[in-house]
Amino acid sequence: MDDELVRTLLKEQFPDLVELELREVDGGWGNQMWRLGDDLAIRMPRHEDAPDLLTREHRWVPDLAARLPLPVPTPLRLAEPSDRFPRPWLITTWVPGEAADRSPISTARSADVLAGFLQALHTVAPVSIRSGLPRSLPWGFDNLPEYVDHADDIRAVVQDALAAPPWDGVPLWLHGDLHPANVVVADGTLAGVIDLEEVCAGDPANDLVGRF
């Protein structure tokens, strides 16, 4: 995937956007991303499972975005697979700022901002999305090597979490991959949430595992 391919795909499927400035964005695991003009982004999947996630994101995120208190990348157009690129890809809105793993949050009020975002997101999910439950958090913790700092303390926290009563409520909307690289910071304050491709339904505690 390079600029020439992206330009060609835009010309074939969205010719009205082909004259906008195109800038590749570093990072991203499941998708390669470009900025398109000042307000848009292109996401092209790198892996076999990514197209299904993009399709789900295109279906559900616009409705969620309309009621969330922070900007999120909102899918605008879903491109069809083609001979040049055999997977669907997305054009979304662009959320300005820096990821929190590169520009740490420094204002205390960001905790309230994050809480407000999660309260708005964690609402009852449609029945059709509930099959996409997230995988269990405690994967692999029993095998932490002894040289990991505080390995025993980490195991104790995980075991305590496993002993907690399971979620018995109706499955709620989840971000599904909330961690510092997927939140955006501006002037030290939480200013957006990105990478909603893993939106799913389940126990809201799954969105509280990230370290901020």
C-alpha positions, 0 to 999 in steps of 0.5 A: 500500500502506497500513495499511488495505490490510494490515489488510484483507488480514490479515482476509481471509487470516490473521484470527488475526493481525489484532489485532496492532499494525501499524507500517510500516518505512522502507526496502526496495527490492523489498518494503514491510515492516510489523512485526506485533506484536513478533515478526512482519513482513509483506513485500509486493512492490513490483515484478513480479519480487519475487513469484517471489523471495518464493515461492522464499524461502518454499520454501527459507529455513525449512530454511536458518534451522534450521541458521544460527547467526544469526537470519534472517527466517523465512517462516511464511505465504505469502499468496495473490494476491487482487483487492485485492492481485494478488501473493503476500506473506509473513509472516516472523519479525522480526529485532531490531536496526539495519541496519549501514548505519545502525548500524555494526559496532564489535566485532572479533568480528563478523568471526568471527560473519560467517565462521561464518554464511557457513560454515554457509550455504555448503553444497551446494545442491539441484539444483533451486535451481542454475538461480538463479545470481547475475549477474556482479559486474563489471557496468559497471566498465569504464565508471567515470567518471574523477572517481570516487575511485580509479577506476583502482585499482577497475578494477585490482581488478576485472580481477584478480578476473576473471583468477582461476580460475572456481569449479569446485566444486559450487554452494553456497547463497548469500545473494545480496545480502549488504551492510551494509543486509542485516545487523543490528547490536545493541550494535555486534555482528553480530546477524542477517542479513536479506533472503534473498529472493535466495537462490540457488546458485553460487560462494561468493565472490559473498557476499564482495562487500559492504563492512562 
